[in-house]
């Protein structure tokens, strides 16, 4: 067995690779810079994890999705593979310990969020690391032409200057030809090497339905398809409302969004993955890293903002190869709303600058301060304080993010963390002098390891259950140890983080050129228009339209989408009308207006069929009369 197959078998228990995986892995093992374009569910992570396991050193992985980063690290650890993650929200002590482990701890993977690339501590430590590969996940984020551009991704070139020439592996599921070429250029590939799996999904039928009653249409879809499914909606409130509607109809459904706690989201996700819940109604917070093979349908209740997002989410259906459906519901109100969202997404430049200054004031930063800081951020609290519309503030922040000034992370659940800041002898003396603390400290040391060398994540509720006490009592004891200078205790918190990439600038120093602002707005509108065209056009095969958008311009018609099915029906009706026309002409010529006496169809349909038959040389029109072109 080949070495890379042995690794696949050992850690993933598979005997063979998915399409294109082996070709990508061989390219990487041959030390070639590689851009891998694989559809959602194509198994991108294996393409860099196997080569990294086979090669000496640590693989540095840059990815913007903190939740997915944590999942991948946890999955690698479960396989017995040593992996680390460094992202905003960690303390300086935790980050320091992680980088030490990356240098000296024989770890195979170091996952980083892109803003970490800015930090001096990372750059200094990187020089000491034996880096095997540099992996750029969600690589479309490096391109301004991509639908999710992240300025921090441009710092990846700086990393390559520190590490020296090492192979670069870039991966994405959503790149147009223009974006793919831009990725190769931005990452400075030594040669253009793009390995692309076809995005065609032969078992996936794309269906678009115009409807005013979306609840009713969704119900018909679910009852028609049956099985496990995902319903994507734009807003958290709607996720809950639609799930309640489906439950009222006797269906097994639940809602999911980032507003729920981590524990509740995990329970909802597990219930769906294990078949306890059939249908999950969710915002786009759901789906990343979830590989449930038997999803029979994905239904978009609202219009997505881009075909890239739609294609990625729709692709979560039918990963087992069994016939499945990607359904898009829409009406004219959706089109108006999508265009409004584009306009709302781009507040006036002066408004953006005003929000910029208020954000720094909110955290008491004076001019020239704040660079590199990360603060827990409550959007509603900030908006209320300054009497601003929360939605407009959000989009102002997102625009500043695209320009590299700030970054707003996804909402995170950061568990409580502790570390003893005294040595074992000093702690022993504390235990001797404080009988009430002694049993608590002993219990902590039994439950958790490594408390003297690094910050360790803890669960106060679990400790309380072990001690048969209340969570409040456990928290009180931890706070007491912290106040005594024995322990560093960082209570858990759930919120997004606002990261300040630059020190606070005076208004004249904020550079937001109008030409770039207009170009970004036009690009955003162009993506929205592509979505509108996709749902409203009724002539091109849906699969062909999507594949053409991603650069596959010679794909055959799928035969399974709503348009292909309608064309087949139309062909059947056309053949029947042609038969009736020929039957009417069997006794001689007939006036054009006279066919309605013989054929039950609209006059325009009959005339269209006659013209088509004339074009094919079957019929001939003379004046107002139609006759056979020749004896048949």
C-alpha positions, 0 to 999 in steps of 0.5 A: 500500500502506498504511504499516503493510503496507509495514513488515510487508512490509519487515521480516517479508516478509509481504503480510497480517496474521494475524486481529486483528493489523491491528485492534490495530495501527490501535487503537495507531496511533490512540493508544488504550490497547489490551489485545490478547488473542491465543492462543499463536502469534497474533503478539502482538509484531508488534502493537506492533513495527510501530507503534513502528517507524512512530513517532518515539521509543523503545518501552519493553517490560516483559516477565518472560521474560529468555530471550524478551527476548533472543530478541526483541532478537536477532531485531529486530537481525537485521532491522536494527532497533536494540533494547536489553535491560536485566535483572538480571545485567548490571553497572552499567556495562552498564546505564548504557551501555544507558540512554545508548544508549536516550536518545541512540542512536536505538534503537527498542526498550528491553526491561526486566525488571519489577524494573528499574522499581524502580531509581533509575537507570532512573527518572532516565534515563526522564525523558530518553527520548522514549518512543513507547509503553509495552508490557506483555507477559504483561500477566496478570502485573499481576493478582492474579487471574492465574495468574502474578502479579508484584508488580513489574508494579504499578510500571508505573503509576509509569513512566506518571507519569514519561513522561506520557500515552503509549499503553499496549499490553498483551498476553496469551494467557491472561486470563479476563474477570475478569483482563482487566478487572483489567489495564485497571484496574491500567494506568489505561486512559483507556477500556476497549479490549479487542481479543480474537481468538477462542481457538477453534482449529478445526483442533486436537482436544483429547483426554483419555485416562485411563490407568495405562500412560502410556508405552504410551498415549503410544506409541499417540498418537505412532504414531497421529498421526505428525509433529513433536510436543512432550511436556510433563512436570513434572520434568527427570528424567522428560523424560530418562526418557520421551525414552529410552523413545521412542528405545528404541521406534525413535522420533526423540526428545530431551529438553529442560530448563533443566538443560542448557547454553545451547549444548546446548539450542540444538542440541536446539531447532534439531534439532527445528525443522529436522526432525532430531528429531521429538519433544521431551520437555520441561519447560515451559522449552520453547516460549516464542517458538518458532514452529514451524508444523507441530507435529502434536501436543502431549501433556501427560504430567502434569497442568498446574497451571492451564488457562491454562498448559495452553491456552498449551502445547497451543496450540503445535500446528497453527499452520499450520492443519492438523489437529493434536492436544492430548492430556492423559494422566491417572490418579487418582495425577495428581489426588492429586499435583496437590492435594499440589502446591498444599499444598506450594506454600504452606509455613506462614507462620512457615516462610516468614519463617524462610527469609527471614531465612536468605536474607539471612544466607546472603549476609551481609546485616545488618538494613537492607541488601541492597536492590536487590542481585542474587546468583547463587543455588544452591538446593541449596547453600542448602538443604544449609547450613540442612538444609532441603528444597529444594522447600519452600525454593523455594515459600517464595521464590516466595511471598515473590516474590508479596509483592514481597520477593524475586525468583528469576529463571529460570536464565540463561547469562550469557556472559563480558564484557570492556571495556578500562578504559584508553584506546588510548594507555595500551593501546598502551604496555602492548603495547610493554612486554609482547610476550606480551600484544601479539598477544593484545590485537591478536587481541581488537581484531580479533575484537570491536569497541566494547571501549573504550566498553562491555562486550562479550560474548565466547566464550573457546572461540571466541577459543581456536580463532582463536588455536589455543590452549586455552580455559584459556590464553585465560582466564589471559590475560584474568585477567592483563589484569584483575589489571593494571588494563587490562581489566574481565573478568567471567567467564561464569556459569550460575545463577538470580539472587536479587534482594532488592527490600527491605532485610533486615527484622526478623521483626516487620517482615515483613508476610504477612497470613494472610487474603491467604495463605489467599486465594492458596491457595484461588485456586491450588486453584481453578485446580487443580480446574478442571484436574481437572474438565476431564479428569474430566468426560465430558459437555461438549465439551473446546473448549467447556469451555476457551473458556467458561473464557476467557469465550467462552460461546456457542461451538459444539461442536468435533465433534473432541474425544474427547467429541464423537467419543464422543457421535457413536458413542453416537448411532449406537449409540442409533439402532441400539438404537431401531431394534431396539426398534421392530422388537421392538414391531412384533408388539405390546407387550413387557414391559420385561424382555423386550427383552434377548432381542432386543437385545444391550446392557446393560439400563440402556442399553435402559431409557434408550433406552425412556425417551427414546423415551417422552419424545419421544412414540414409545413408551408404558409401561403397567405393565410393558409397553411399546408404540407410542404410535400407529400409525407 
